[in-house]
Amino acid sequence: MNKKMKRRVSTAARVMVLCIFSLICLAPFYVAICYAFKSKSEFAKTRLAFPTSVYLENFRSAFALKNYFNSVKNSVIVAAFVVFFIVFICSMSAYIIIRKNNRVYNFIFYVFQMVILIPFQTIMFPLYKEISSMHALNTIWGQIFTEIGVYMGYYVFLYTGFIKGVPIALEEAASIDGCNRFQIFYKIVFPLLKPITMTVIVLCFLASWNDFFLPMIMCQKETARTLPLMQFYFFGEYSNEINMAFAAALIAMIPTVIVYFLAQKYIVEGMTAGAVKS
């Protein structure tokens, strides 16, 4: 077999592997569409076959649920505030850690990284007890506060890797012009962090919007539930509203898909730049 034939075989093998992985990734979307656009009778006859007709009653029923729009509102509020405070706190924390670069700040950085390494299951019960002692159960602000603490370590790590590549000469020039530390960061450094900031915004929004475990621990009352937690209650002990659940899941998926496609180029740029500059 000559070299040209080997390249063709290698290319064909790679394409086949990519196609298989693509089908595996797209399979859940196909299942969701099949379930969401079928009536109960058609679903009982043909579970995984493509719908023969578009059945929209599942979506109307999902919208008509008593607490559906309240869950949407809770998800929007939680995701928006978590993203804002993560960007605000983690960018400044990473900047100070990198620029100070002494034992104290390095120790703080390692503490942040320990948060990433600790499995969430080991802190569920202590977290519940702590939040309960603060009278923050079944509250939006309690959920926001908790998600910020859980997510912070990872995003500090991303910011520090990127800030290492920001030229310090720009900050020295701004300092000579009379800028203080706060002005240097927000007028000089922060605009240069746009790629990693967009990456953090998208990843943090996706994590907060799709989070199930934290709301399950924090929010037992219907008024405080977010969308992922509300969908969980479609499955009861004696009945399942599986078609309606998938319809609600498709609706909840729309904001995440929009956010991702609007900022996907920044995600790639921010992740690769942070990796190279760290």
N, C-alpha and C positions, 0 to 999 in steps of 0.2 A: 504493500500500500504506500503510494507516494505521499509527499507532504501536503499536496493540494487536497487529496482525498481525506487525509487525517483531519485537516482543518474543517472540512465539510461535516465529517462525522462528529467532531467536537462541537461545532456550532449547532448542529441538529440536536445533540444531546442536551446542550444548555437550554435551547429553546423548549424542548420537551419538559425539562425539569421546571422551568419558569412557568410553563402553561399549567403543569400539575399544581404547583404552589398557588398560582392565580385562581384556579378552580376551587382549591381548598379555602382560600380567603373569601371568595365570592359566594361560597355555598350558604353561609348564614344569611346573606342578603336575599338569596333566592328563596330560602325557607320562609323568611319574614314576609316577602311579597306573596308567596303562595298562601300563607295562613291569613294574612291581613285582608286579602281581596276575595276571600271565599265565604260563602254562607256556611252555617253549621251543617246543613244537609250535604252540601258538596264536599265539605271538609271530611265528613265521615266516610264518603265514598272514595275520594281520591285525595289523599293527604299531601303527597309531594308532587303531584301533577300540576302543571301550570293552570291557573284559573281559566275556565272557559268563558267567563264573563266578569266584568268589573262590578264587584259588590261593595258599595260604599257605606252600607249601614253600620259596619263595624267602626268606621271613623266617626260617623254621627253619634253613635252610642258612646264612644270614648269622650267626645266633646261634651256630651250631655251629662257626664258624671258630675256628682255634686261638688267634689273638691278638685276637679281636673285643672281648672284655670288658677285655682289657688296654689296648686302644686307647681304649675308653670311659673307663677309669680315668685314663689319661694326659690325655685331653681335659679331664676334670673338674678334675684337679689344676692343669693349666696355666691354664685359664680362671679358676678361683677365685683363684689367687695373683696372676695378672696384674690382675684386677679390683681386688683388695684393695690392691695396691701402687700402682696407677694412682690410685685415689681418695685414698689416704694421701699420696702424694708430690705429685700435681698440685694438690690443693686447697691444701696448705700453700705450695707454690711460687707459685701464682697469688696467694694472699693477701699474701705478702711482696712480690712484684713490684708489686702495686697499692698497698699501703700505704707502701712505701718511696719509690717513684716518683722515682728519681734516675737518672743516666746509667748507672750500673753495672747496676742492675736492669732498666732499659729495654733495655740491650744484651743481657742474659740472655734477656729476653722475645723479642727478635728472633732470637736463636740458636735458641730453641725453634721459632719460626715457620719458620726455614730448614729444619728437619727435615721440615716438611710439604711444602715446595716441592721437595725433592730426590727425584727418582724412585727407587723402590726398586731398579730394575735397575742403577743406577749404583753402589750400595753392596753388591751381593750378594757379589762376589768379595772385597773388603776385609773385609766382615763375616765371611765364611767363614774367611778367614785369621786374623782376630783371635780368633774363637771357638775355632778349632783350636789356636792358641797358648796359650789358657787351659785346654786339655784339657776343653772343655765340649761337644764334639760328642757326639751320641747320649745326651745327658743331659736330664732334665726341667728342672733348674735353669738349664741353658744356654739352653733355649728360653724359659723364663720371663723371664730376664734380657734376652734379645734383644727379645722382644715389648714389654716395658716401654719399652725405649729407642726402638723404632720408633714406638710409639703416643703417647708422652708429649707431644710438641709439640701435637698436635691437642687433647688434653684440657686442657692448660694454657690454650690459647686459649679454650675454652669456659668454663672456670672464671673466667678474668680478666674476660670480658664480663659475667658474672653478679655477681661480687664488687663491681664498680664501683657497683652499685645498692644495696649493703648500707650502711645509715646508719652513719657513723663515730661518731655521738653515742652509740650503744649501747656501743661499745668504750671510749669515754672515760669513760662512767659506770661500767663494770666496772673500769676502771683505777683510778678514784677509790676503789672499794670494795676495792682491794687485789689484784686479779687480775693475774698476770703475762701476758706475751704468749701463752704456750702455753695458759693457762687461758682467756684471752679468745677465742682461736680456737676451741677445742673446746667451750666452754660457751655462747658467744654467737654466733659467726659460723657455725660448721659446721652447727648445727641449721637456720639460715636458708638453707642451701645445698641443702636436701632436693630441690627440683625438678631442679636441674642435676646433683646427685649421682646421682639415679635415672636421669637421662638418660645420664650417663657409664657407670653400671653396665651398663645394657642395651646401649648401643652397643659398649662394650668387650668385654662377654661375647660378643656376636654376632661381633665381629671376631676374637676369640681362638678361639672355638669353630669358626668356619668357615675359619680361616686354613689355606692350603695351601702357599704359597710358602716361608714360614719353616721349617715342619717338613720340607719337601722338601730344604732346604739343610742343616738341622741334624741330621736324624735319618735315617740310612741303615739302622740296625738295626731289626729288627721290634719289639724290646722297648720302643723309644722312640717308635714311631709313634703319631700321633693319628688320630682318625676320618677326617678328610678325606684324609689321606695313605694310610691303609689302603684306602680306597675306590679310590684310583688304581691299586692293584695287582690289582683285578679285571680289568683290561684288559692281557693279556699279549701277547707277540709272535705266538703261534700260536692263542690262544683268548681269547674274551671271555665273561665272566659278567655280561652286561649286565642281565639280569633281577634277579640277586642284588645287583648294584651299586645299582640303583634302590631295591630293598627296604631295603638298608642306609642309603641316603640318606634315605629316609622316616623310618626309625627315628632317625637322627641329627638330623633336623629337629624332632623333638618338643620337646626342651628349649628350643630357640631360640623356637619358637612360643609355648610356655608363658610364658617370661620376657617376651617382647614384649607379649603380651596382658595380663599382670599389671601392667605398668608403662607401657602406651602413653599414658595420660593425663599421666604425668610427663614423658615424652619431648616431647610437644607443648608442655607448660607450660615445661619447662626450655629448650628451643631458642628459643621465642619470647621468653621473659623475658631470656635472655642476649643475644639480638639487639637487643632494645629498649634494654636498659640499657648496652650497650657504646657 
